[in-house]
Amino acid sequence: MTNDSEIVVEEKISGPISVWLSKNGFDHIPLQDDHLGVEIIKITPSNLLSIVEALKNDGFNYLQCQGGYDEGPGLNIVCFYNLIEMSEFKKDFSPREVRLKVFLTRNGDLTVPSLYGLFRGADWQERETFDMYGINFTGHPHPKRLLMPEDWKGWPLRKDYVQPDFYEMQDAY
């Protein structure tokens, strides 16, 4: 039994990918697995490229999804990556997968390196994440808005975003 002043923290046991990253000298923090049992790993922007490159060389050769989300007003903006090992699929075979998360301070530096050089499929996904959340991807070959007009102010999917009362479309001609 615990009394009201004690806080019970569940320790996260490193999964196989986290153990592999540790053996190879990569700095990271294992998080709780997701609801499907997929391993989630917290990394920093400074080690994103080296970790993703190492994982790609270890067989995680498909960037299934890249995106972002807002934890709430005053909280972090999160950039996430879902990597899968694509190989011969069999009926009763599940591929290896891992989810990487980079937590960025809302009022801090919202910059991470682009994965475009490793996965060409990151192109539009990173552009959409920039467009909706304001995360900048250094090294991206075409860093501009994808969904919103170029002169749009703000990041529409942030939870503290205030919808403008009026937006005047510029002539397209």
PyMOL CGO cylinders between C-alpha atoms (Angstrom):
from pymol import cmd
from pymol.cgo import CYLINDER

trace = [
    CYLINDER, 0.00, 0.00, 0.00, 1.09, 3.53, -0.66, 0.3, 1, 1, 1, 1, 1, 1,
    CYLINDER, 1.09, 3.53, -0.66, 0.06, 6.62, 1.17, 0.3, 1, 1, 1, 1, 1, 1,
    CYLINDER, 0.06, 6.62, 1.17, -1.18, 9.75, -0.56, 0.3, 1, 1, 1, 1, 1, 1,
    CYLINDER, -1.18, 9.75, -0.56, 2.25, 11.43, -0.58, 0.3, 1, 1, 1, 1, 1, 1,
    CYLINDER, 2.25, 11.43, -0.58, 3.96, 8.61, -2.50, 0.3, 1, 1, 1, 1, 1, 1,
    CYLINDER, 3.96, 8.61, -2.50, 4.04, 8.56, -6.29, 0.3, 1, 1, 1, 1, 1, 1,
    CYLINDER, 4.04, 8.56, -6.29, 4.46, 5.21, -7.96, 0.3, 1, 1, 1, 1, 1, 1,
    CYLINDER, 4.46, 5.21, -7.96, 6.47, 5.40, -11.18, 0.3, 1, 1, 1, 1, 1, 1,
    CYLINDER, 6.47, 5.40, -11.18, 6.44, 2.40, -13.47, 0.3, 1, 1, 1, 1, 1, 1,
    CYLINDER, 6.44, 2.40, -13.47, 9.93, 1.67, -14.76, 0.3, 1, 1, 1, 1, 1, 1,
    CYLINDER, 9.93, 1.67, -14.76, 10.28, 1.04, -18.47, 0.3, 1, 1, 1, 1, 1, 1,
    CYLINDER, 10.28, 1.04, -18.47, 12.32, -2.00, -19.35, 0.3, 1, 1, 1, 1, 1, 1,
    CYLINDER, 12.32, -2.00, -19.35, 14.27, -1.45, -22.54, 0.3, 1, 1, 1, 1, 1, 1,
    CYLINDER, 14.27, -1.45, -22.54, 12.92, -3.31, -25.55, 0.3, 1, 1, 1, 1, 1, 1,
    CYLINDER, 12.92, -3.31, -25.55, 15.10, -5.07, -28.15, 0.3, 1, 1, 1, 1, 1, 1,
    CYLINDER, 15.10, -5.07, -28.15, 15.62, -1.96, -30.29, 0.3, 1, 1, 1, 1, 1, 1,
    CYLINDER, 15.62, -1.96, -30.29, 16.53, 0.17, -27.28, 0.3, 1, 1, 1, 1, 1, 1,
    CYLINDER, 16.53, 0.17, -27.28, 18.99, -2.53, -26.15, 0.3, 1, 1, 1, 1, 1, 1,
    CYLINDER, 18.99, -2.53, -26.15, 20.51, -2.60, -29.66, 0.3, 1, 1, 1, 1, 1, 1,
    CYLINDER, 20.51, -2.60, -29.66, 20.83, 1.22, -29.67, 0.3, 1, 1, 1, 1, 1, 1,
    CYLINDER, 20.83, 1.22, -29.67, 22.52, 1.13, -26.25, 0.3, 1, 1, 1, 1, 1, 1,
    CYLINDER, 22.52, 1.13, -26.25, 24.99, -1.57, -27.36, 0.3, 1, 1, 1, 1, 1, 1,
    CYLINDER, 24.99, -1.57, -27.36, 25.91, 0.62, -30.33, 0.3, 1, 1, 1, 1, 1, 1,
    CYLINDER, 25.91, 0.62, -30.33, 26.41, 3.75, -28.21, 0.3, 1, 1, 1, 1, 1, 1,
    CYLINDER, 26.41, 3.75, -28.21, 23.31, 5.75, -29.20, 0.3, 1, 1, 1, 1, 1, 1,
    CYLINDER, 23.31, 5.75, -29.20, 21.87, 8.09, -26.58, 0.3, 1, 1, 1, 1, 1, 1,
    CYLINDER, 21.87, 8.09, -26.58, 18.09, 7.64, -26.17, 0.3, 1, 1, 1, 1, 1, 1,
    CYLINDER, 18.09, 7.64, -26.17, 15.35, 7.08, -23.61, 0.3, 1, 1, 1, 1, 1, 1,
    CYLINDER, 15.35, 7.08, -23.61, 12.93, 4.14, -23.88, 0.3, 1, 1, 1, 1, 1, 1,
    CYLINDER, 12.93, 4.14, -23.88, 9.26, 5.09, -23.35, 0.3, 1, 1, 1, 1, 1, 1,
    CYLINDER, 9.26, 5.09, -23.35, 6.21, 2.94, -22.69, 0.3, 1, 1, 1, 1, 1, 1,
    CYLINDER, 6.21, 2.94, -22.69, 5.23, 0.78, -25.67, 0.3, 1, 1, 1, 1, 1, 1,
    CYLINDER, 5.23, 0.78, -25.67, 2.16, 1.94, -27.57, 0.3, 1, 1, 1, 1, 1, 1,
    CYLINDER, 2.16, 1.94, -27.57, -1.23, 0.21, -27.38, 0.3, 1, 1, 1, 1, 1, 1,
    CYLINDER, -1.23, 0.21, -27.38, -0.12, -2.28, -30.05, 0.3, 1, 1, 1, 1, 1, 1,
    CYLINDER, -0.12, -2.28, -30.05, 3.07, -3.18, -28.19, 0.3, 1, 1, 1, 1, 1, 1,
    CYLINDER, 3.07, -3.18, -28.19, 5.34, -1.25, -30.56, 0.3, 1, 1, 1, 1, 1, 1,
    CYLINDER, 5.34, -1.25, -30.56, 8.48, 0.09, -28.91, 0.3, 1, 1, 1, 1, 1, 1,
    CYLINDER, 8.48, 0.09, -28.91, 8.66, 3.89, -28.55, 0.3, 1, 1, 1, 1, 1, 1,
    CYLINDER, 8.66, 3.89, -28.55, 12.01, 5.64, -28.16, 0.3, 1, 1, 1, 1, 1, 1,
    CYLINDER, 12.01, 5.64, -28.16, 12.66, 9.27, -27.22, 0.3, 1, 1, 1, 1, 1, 1,
    CYLINDER, 12.66, 9.27, -27.22, 15.60, 10.90, -29.00, 0.3, 1, 1, 1, 1, 1, 1,
    CYLINDER, 15.60, 10.90, -29.00, 17.01, 14.39, -29.40, 0.3, 1, 1, 1, 1, 1, 1,
    CYLINDER, 17.01, 14.39, -29.40, 17.22, 16.36, -32.64, 0.3, 1, 1, 1, 1, 1, 1,
    CYLINDER, 17.22, 16.36, -32.64, 21.02, 16.17, -32.52, 0.3, 1, 1, 1, 1, 1, 1,
    CYLINDER, 21.02, 16.17, -32.52, 21.08, 12.36, -32.72, 0.3, 1, 1, 1, 1, 1, 1,
    CYLINDER, 21.08, 12.36, -32.72, 18.05, 11.83, -34.98, 0.3, 1, 1, 1, 1, 1, 1,
    CYLINDER, 18.05, 11.83, -34.98, 19.99, 11.36, -38.23, 0.3, 1, 1, 1, 1, 1, 1,
    CYLINDER, 19.99, 11.36, -38.23, 22.61, 9.03, -36.78, 0.3, 1, 1, 1, 1, 1, 1,
    CYLINDER, 22.61, 9.03, -36.78, 19.99, 6.84, -35.06, 0.3, 1, 1, 1, 1, 1, 1,
    CYLINDER, 19.99, 6.84, -35.06, 17.72, 6.65, -38.11, 0.3, 1, 1, 1, 1, 1, 1,
    CYLINDER, 17.72, 6.65, -38.11, 20.67, 5.87, -40.37, 0.3, 1, 1, 1, 1, 1, 1,
    CYLINDER, 20.67, 5.87, -40.37, 21.81, 3.09, -38.01, 0.3, 1, 1, 1, 1, 1, 1,
    CYLINDER, 21.81, 3.09, -38.01, 18.27, 1.67, -37.84, 0.3, 1, 1, 1, 1, 1, 1,
    CYLINDER, 18.27, 1.67, -37.84, 17.98, 1.80, -41.63, 0.3, 1, 1, 1, 1, 1, 1,
    CYLINDER, 17.98, 1.80, -41.63, 21.25, -0.11, -41.94, 0.3, 1, 1, 1, 1, 1, 1,
    CYLINDER, 21.25, -0.11, -41.94, 19.87, -2.65, -39.46, 0.3, 1, 1, 1, 1, 1, 1,
    CYLINDER, 19.87, -2.65, -39.46, 16.84, -3.35, -41.66, 0.3, 1, 1, 1, 1, 1, 1,
    CYLINDER, 16.84, -3.35, -41.66, 14.33, -0.59, -40.84, 0.3, 1, 1, 1, 1, 1, 1,
    CYLINDER, 14.33, -0.59, -40.84, 14.14, 0.40, -44.50, 0.3, 1, 1, 1, 1, 1, 1,
    CYLINDER, 14.14, 0.40, -44.50, 10.68, 1.99, -44.67, 0.3, 1, 1, 1, 1, 1, 1,
    CYLINDER, 10.68, 1.99, -44.67, 9.52, 5.29, -43.18, 0.3, 1, 1, 1, 1, 1, 1,
    CYLINDER, 9.52, 5.29, -43.18, 5.86, 4.41, -42.71, 0.3, 1, 1, 1, 1, 1, 1,
    CYLINDER, 5.86, 4.41, -42.71, 4.87, 7.77, -41.29, 0.3, 1, 1, 1, 1, 1, 1,
    CYLINDER, 4.87, 7.77, -41.29, 6.32, 11.05, -40.10, 0.3, 1, 1, 1, 1, 1, 1,
    CYLINDER, 6.32, 11.05, -40.10, 4.21, 13.66, -38.38, 0.3, 1, 1, 1, 1, 1, 1,
    CYLINDER, 4.21, 13.66, -38.38, 3.74, 15.89, -35.42, 0.3, 1, 1, 1, 1, 1, 1,
    CYLINDER, 3.74, 15.89, -35.42, 1.37, 16.62, -32.59, 0.3, 1, 1, 1, 1, 1, 1,
    CYLINDER, 1.37, 16.62, -32.59, 0.85, 19.20, -29.90, 0.3, 1, 1, 1, 1, 1, 1,
    CYLINDER, 0.85, 19.20, -29.90, 0.74, 18.00, -26.28, 0.3, 1, 1, 1, 1, 1, 1,
    CYLINDER, 0.74, 18.00, -26.28, -1.30, 21.07, -25.31, 0.3, 1, 1, 1, 1, 1, 1,
    CYLINDER, -1.30, 21.07, -25.31, -0.94, 24.80, -24.65, 0.3, 1, 1, 1, 1, 1, 1,
    CYLINDER, -0.94, 24.80, -24.65, 2.40, 25.51, -23.00, 0.3, 1, 1, 1, 1, 1, 1,
    CYLINDER, 2.40, 25.51, -23.00, 3.58, 21.92, -23.51, 0.3, 1, 1, 1, 1, 1, 1,
    CYLINDER, 3.58, 21.92, -23.51, 5.84, 20.26, -26.09, 0.3, 1, 1, 1, 1, 1, 1,
    CYLINDER, 5.84, 20.26, -26.09, 5.46, 19.97, -29.82, 0.3, 1, 1, 1, 1, 1, 1,
    CYLINDER, 5.46, 19.97, -29.82, 6.37, 16.39, -30.77, 0.3, 1, 1, 1, 1, 1, 1,
    CYLINDER, 6.37, 16.39, -30.77, 7.83, 15.17, -34.05, 0.3, 1, 1, 1, 1, 1, 1,
    CYLINDER, 7.83, 15.17, -34.05, 7.41, 11.42, -34.55, 0.3, 1, 1, 1, 1, 1, 1,
    CYLINDER, 7.41, 11.42, -34.55, 8.65, 8.76, -36.96, 0.3, 1, 1, 1, 1, 1, 1,
    CYLINDER, 8.65, 8.76, -36.96, 7.33, 5.21, -37.53, 0.3, 1, 1, 1, 1, 1, 1,
    CYLINDER, 7.33, 5.21, -37.53, 9.95, 2.92, -39.05, 0.3, 1, 1, 1, 1, 1, 1,
    CYLINDER, 9.95, 2.92, -39.05, 9.30, -0.61, -40.30, 0.3, 1, 1, 1, 1, 1, 1,
    CYLINDER, 9.30, -0.61, -40.30, 11.51, -3.42, -41.48, 0.3, 1, 1, 1, 1, 1, 1,
    CYLINDER, 11.51, -3.42, -41.48, 10.12, -4.30, -44.89, 0.3, 1, 1, 1, 1, 1, 1,
    CYLINDER, 10.12, -4.30, -44.89, 10.95, -7.80, -45.94, 0.3, 1, 1, 1, 1, 1, 1,
    CYLINDER, 10.95, -7.80, -45.94, 9.10, -10.79, -47.30, 0.3, 1, 1, 1, 1, 1, 1,
    CYLINDER, 9.10, -10.79, -47.30, 5.73, -10.83, -45.58, 0.3, 1, 1, 1, 1, 1, 1,
    CYLINDER, 5.73, -10.83, -45.58, 4.09, -14.08, -44.68, 0.3, 1, 1, 1, 1, 1, 1,
    CYLINDER, 4.09, -14.08, -44.68, 0.56, -14.58, -43.41, 0.3, 1, 1, 1, 1, 1, 1,
    CYLINDER, 0.56, -14.58, -43.41, 1.54, -15.07, -39.76, 0.3, 1, 1, 1, 1, 1, 1,
    CYLINDER, 1.54, -15.07, -39.76, 4.55, -12.72, -39.76, 0.3, 1, 1, 1, 1, 1, 1,
    CYLINDER, 4.55, -12.72, -39.76, 4.64, -9.28, -38.18, 0.3, 1, 1, 1, 1, 1, 1,
    CYLINDER, 4.64, -9.28, -38.18, 7.42, -6.93, -39.29, 0.3, 1, 1, 1, 1, 1, 1,
    CYLINDER, 7.42, -6.93, -39.29, 9.71, -5.24, -36.77, 0.3, 1, 1, 1, 1, 1, 1,
    CYLINDER, 9.71, -5.24, -36.77, 8.61, -1.68, -36.06, 0.3, 1, 1, 1, 1, 1, 1,
    CYLINDER, 8.61, -1.68, -36.06, 9.75, 1.20, -33.90, 0.3, 1, 1, 1, 1, 1, 1,
    CYLINDER, 9.75, 1.20, -33.90, 8.38, 4.63, -33.16, 0.3, 1, 1, 1, 1, 1, 1,
    CYLINDER, 8.38, 4.63, -33.16, 10.83, 7.49, -32.57, 0.3, 1, 1, 1, 1, 1, 1,
    CYLINDER, 10.83, 7.49, -32.57, 9.77, 10.72, -30.87, 0.3, 1, 1, 1, 1, 1, 1,
    CYLINDER, 9.77, 10.72, -30.87, 11.56, 14.06, -30.66, 0.3, 1, 1, 1, 1, 1, 1,
    CYLINDER, 11.56, 14.06, -30.66, 10.10, 16.37, -27.99, 0.3, 1, 1, 1, 1, 1, 1,
    CYLINDER, 10.10, 16.37, -27.99, 10.57, 20.07, -28.78, 0.3, 1, 1, 1, 1, 1, 1,
    CYLINDER, 10.57, 20.07, -28.78, 9.97, 22.96, -26.39, 0.3, 1, 1, 1, 1, 1, 1,
    CYLINDER, 9.97, 22.96, -26.39, 7.12, 25.05, -27.79, 0.3, 1, 1, 1, 1, 1, 1,
    CYLINDER, 7.12, 25.05, -27.79, 8.91, 28.37, -27.29, 0.3, 1, 1, 1, 1, 1, 1,
    CYLINDER, 8.91, 28.37, -27.29, 12.37, 26.95, -28.02, 0.3, 1, 1, 1, 1, 1, 1,
    CYLINDER, 12.37, 26.95, -28.02, 14.12, 25.76, -31.14, 0.3, 1, 1, 1, 1, 1, 1,
    CYLINDER, 14.12, 25.76, -31.14, 11.60, 23.84, -33.27, 0.3, 1, 1, 1, 1, 1, 1,
    CYLINDER, 11.60, 23.84, -33.27, 14.24, 22.47, -35.63, 0.3, 1, 1, 1, 1, 1, 1,
    CYLINDER, 14.24, 22.47, -35.63, 15.08, 18.87, -36.49, 0.3, 1, 1, 1, 1, 1, 1,
    CYLINDER, 15.08, 18.87, -36.49, 17.18, 17.50, -39.35, 0.3, 1, 1, 1, 1, 1, 1,
    CYLINDER, 17.18, 17.50, -39.35, 15.28, 16.35, -42.43, 0.3, 1, 1, 1, 1, 1, 1,
    CYLINDER, 15.28, 16.35, -42.43, 15.19, 12.64, -43.19, 0.3, 1, 1, 1, 1, 1, 1,
    CYLINDER, 15.19, 12.64, -43.19, 14.78, 13.36, -46.91, 0.3, 1, 1, 1, 1, 1, 1,
    CYLINDER, 14.78, 13.36, -46.91, 18.35, 12.20, -47.58, 0.3, 1, 1, 1, 1, 1, 1,
    CYLINDER, 18.35, 12.20, -47.58, 17.57, 8.79, -46.08, 0.3, 1, 1, 1, 1, 1, 1,
    CYLINDER, 17.57, 8.79, -46.08, 13.91, 8.42, -47.07, 0.3, 1, 1, 1, 1, 1, 1,
    CYLINDER, 13.91, 8.42, -47.07, 12.55, 10.35, -50.06, 0.3, 1, 1, 1, 1, 1, 1,
    CYLINDER, 12.55, 10.35, -50.06, 9.05, 9.70, -48.73, 0.3, 1, 1, 1, 1, 1, 1,
    CYLINDER, 9.05, 9.70, -48.73, 9.75, 12.19, -45.93, 0.3, 1, 1, 1, 1, 1, 1,
    CYLINDER, 9.75, 12.19, -45.93, 9.37, 15.05, -48.43, 0.3, 1, 1, 1, 1, 1, 1,
    CYLINDER, 9.37, 15.05, -48.43, 5.68, 15.89, -48.20, 0.3, 1, 1, 1, 1, 1, 1,
    CYLINDER, 5.68, 15.89, -48.20, 5.28, 14.48, -44.70, 0.3, 1, 1, 1, 1, 1, 1,
    CYLINDER, 5.28, 14.48, -44.70, 7.86, 16.94, -43.34, 0.3, 1, 1, 1, 1, 1, 1,
    CYLINDER, 7.86, 16.94, -43.34, 6.29, 19.77, -45.33, 0.3, 1, 1, 1, 1, 1, 1,
    CYLINDER, 6.29, 19.77, -45.33, 2.89, 19.01, -43.82, 0.3, 1, 1, 1, 1, 1, 1,
    CYLINDER, 2.89, 19.01, -43.82, 4.37, 18.86, -40.31, 0.3, 1, 1, 1, 1, 1, 1,
    CYLINDER, 4.37, 18.86, -40.31, 6.02, 22.24, -40.90, 0.3, 1, 1, 1, 1, 1, 1,
    CYLINDER, 6.02, 22.24, -40.90, 2.79, 23.66, -42.29, 0.3, 1, 1, 1, 1, 1, 1,
    CYLINDER, 2.79, 23.66, -42.29, 0.57, 22.53, -39.41, 0.3, 1, 1, 1, 1, 1, 1,
    CYLINDER, 0.57, 22.53, -39.41, 2.94, 22.73, -36.39, 0.3, 1, 1, 1, 1, 1, 1,
    CYLINDER, 2.94, 22.73, -36.39, 5.86, 24.99, -37.35, 0.3, 1, 1, 1, 1, 1, 1,
    CYLINDER, 5.86, 24.99, -37.35, 8.60, 22.38, -37.02, 0.3, 1, 1, 1, 1, 1, 1,
    CYLINDER, 8.60, 22.38, -37.02, 11.53, 23.29, -39.29, 0.3, 1, 1, 1, 1, 1, 1,
    CYLINDER, 11.53, 23.29, -39.29, 13.45, 20.54, -41.07, 0.3, 1, 1, 1, 1, 1, 1,
    CYLINDER, 13.45, 20.54, -41.07, 17.04, 21.50, -41.82, 0.3, 1, 1, 1, 1, 1, 1,
    CYLINDER, 17.04, 21.50, -41.82, 18.32, 20.08, -45.06, 0.3, 1, 1, 1, 1, 1, 1,
    CYLINDER, 18.32, 20.08, -45.06, 14.88, 19.68, -46.63, 0.3, 1, 1, 1, 1, 1, 1,
    CYLINDER, 14.88, 19.68, -46.63, 15.15, 20.44, -50.37, 0.3, 1, 1, 1, 1, 1, 1,
    CYLINDER, 15.15, 20.44, -50.37, 11.87, 22.38, -50.64, 0.3, 1, 1, 1, 1, 1, 1,
    CYLINDER, 11.87, 22.38, -50.64, 10.86, 23.79, -47.23, 0.3, 1, 1, 1, 1, 1, 1,
    CYLINDER, 10.86, 23.79, -47.23, 7.63, 25.62, -47.90, 0.3, 1, 1, 1, 1, 1, 1,
    CYLINDER, 7.63, 25.62, -47.90, 3.99, 25.34, -46.97, 0.3, 1, 1, 1, 1, 1, 1,
    CYLINDER, 3.99, 25.34, -46.97, 2.09, 22.45, -48.50, 0.3, 1, 1, 1, 1, 1, 1,
    CYLINDER, 2.09, 22.45, -48.50, -1.54, 22.88, -47.40, 0.3, 1, 1, 1, 1, 1, 1,
    CYLINDER, -1.54, 22.88, -47.40, -1.88, 26.52, -46.37, 0.3, 1, 1, 1, 1, 1, 1,
    CYLINDER, -1.88, 26.52, -46.37, -1.21, 29.62, -48.50, 0.3, 1, 1, 1, 1, 1, 1,
    CYLINDER, -1.21, 29.62, -48.50, 2.40, 30.84, -48.34, 0.3, 1, 1, 1, 1, 1, 1,
    CYLINDER, 2.40, 30.84, -48.34, 1.39, 34.03, -46.49, 0.3, 1, 1, 1, 1, 1, 1,
    CYLINDER, 1.39, 34.03, -46.49, -0.66, 32.21, -43.82, 0.3, 1, 1, 1, 1, 1, 1,
    CYLINDER, -0.66, 32.21, -43.82, 0.17, 33.26, -40.26, 0.3, 1, 1, 1, 1, 1, 1,
    CYLINDER, 0.17, 33.26, -40.26, 0.50, 30.60, -37.59, 0.3, 1, 1, 1, 1, 1, 1,
    CYLINDER, 0.50, 30.60, -37.59, 0.29, 26.85, -37.29, 0.3, 1, 1, 1, 1, 1, 1,
    CYLINDER, 0.29, 26.85, -37.29, -3.33, 25.63, -37.55, 0.3, 1, 1, 1, 1, 1, 1,
    CYLINDER, -3.33, 25.63, -37.55, -3.05, 22.29, -35.67, 0.3, 1, 1, 1, 1, 1, 1,
    CYLINDER, -3.05, 22.29, -35.67, -1.39, 23.72, -32.57, 0.3, 1, 1, 1, 1, 1, 1,
    CYLINDER, -1.39, 23.72, -32.57, -3.78, 23.64, -29.66, 0.3, 1, 1, 1, 1, 1, 1,
    CYLINDER, -3.78, 23.64, -29.66, -3.12, 27.31, -28.83, 0.3, 1, 1, 1, 1, 1, 1,
    CYLINDER, -3.12, 27.31, -28.83, -3.78, 28.46, -32.41, 0.3, 1, 1, 1, 1, 1, 1,
    CYLINDER, -3.78, 28.46, -32.41, -6.26, 31.33, -32.74, 0.3, 1, 1, 1, 1, 1, 1,
    CYLINDER, -6.26, 31.33, -32.74, -8.31, 31.25, -35.93, 0.3, 1, 1, 1, 1, 1, 1,
    CYLINDER, -8.31, 31.25, -35.93, -8.07, 34.58, -37.78, 0.3, 1, 1, 1, 1, 1, 1,
    CYLINDER, -8.07, 34.58, -37.78, -11.36, 36.44, -38.24, 0.3, 1, 1, 1, 1, 1, 1,
    CYLINDER, -11.36, 36.44, -38.24, -10.57, 37.18, -41.85, 0.3, 1, 1, 1, 1, 1, 1,
    CYLINDER, -10.57, 37.18, -41.85, -8.19, 35.99, -44.53, 0.3, 1, 1, 1, 1, 1, 1,
    CYLINDER, -8.19, 35.99, -44.53, -7.98, 37.76, -47.87, 0.3, 1, 1, 1, 1, 1, 1,
    CYLINDER, -7.98, 37.76, -47.87, -7.00, 35.56, -50.79, 0.3, 1, 1, 1, 1, 1, 1,
    CYLINDER, -7.00, 35.56, -50.79, -4.43, 37.12, -53.11, 0.3, 1, 1, 1, 1, 1, 1,
    CYLINDER, -4.43, 37.12, -53.11, -5.01, 37.06, -56.83, 0.3, 1, 1, 1, 1, 1, 1,
    CYLINDER, -5.01, 37.06, -56.83, -3.62, 33.91, -58.37, 0.3, 1, 1, 1, 1, 1, 1,
    CYLINDER, -3.62, 33.91, -58.37, -3.03, 35.66, -61.68, 0.3, 1, 1, 1, 1, 1, 1,
]
cmd.load_cgo(trace, "trace")
